[in-house]
């Protein structure tokens, strides 16, 4: 990986999966098949890599295992296949985070890119009017924050390089797919040109809303340190990401939030 994940885990991309080095823990990877992604694609009949990606939820250093559970924090990691899904990029299908049984909040997610280029496509709702829509493209070492309640999907912006990333989540995470699936995807479809550039096509099942496409920012208001792996930031200050499982701690910052 071209960026340090902050803990001894490694993605395998020839055969999608994950390995754990000394002192690290993690589960057997779950493989997401192409058939699971099809309902959110512009062309559900396309061909492409299968499996599409390998995901491991709940990874970390053994010394932190009990603390992560106590804080309700979960660190996950995902490795995408290189290539295309027809004329679309390799991507996830899109979802909204379920409300936490602890506090009733849909929880945020903080991504960190380790290899390739990611475009996090997000919109305020998965209803007919999607609200504000953003496409935030980030490279190795950069982070993107998805706020509570927003529908989102993760897209590989460079089909030549397998996308690899990690994310902080709520330990009681859950995915709600109903709204996205009812609309056949999010409010904008990403397509790849012959030159491997992303272009966007509106999804006619939503009311039209403009898409703001740009790079990431530093989120200093959430206490993040630019250039420091987000797992290492937790290691230095374990309470730093308390707002991930308990987003009400930053309630004022979510109003009019811009990723």
Secondary structure, 3 states (H helix, E strand, C coil): CCCCCCCCEEEECCCCEEEECCCEECCCCEEECHHHHHHHCCCCCCCECCCCEEEEECCEEHHHHHHHHHCCEEEEEEEECCCEECCEECECCCEEECECCCCCCECCEEEEEEECCEEEEEECCCCCCCCCEEEEEECCCCEEEECCCCEEEEEECCCCCCCEEEEEEECCCCEECHHHHHCCCCCEEEEECCCCCEEEEECCCCCCCCEEEEECCCCHHHCCCCCCCHHHHHHHCHHHHHHHHCHHHHHHHHCCCCC
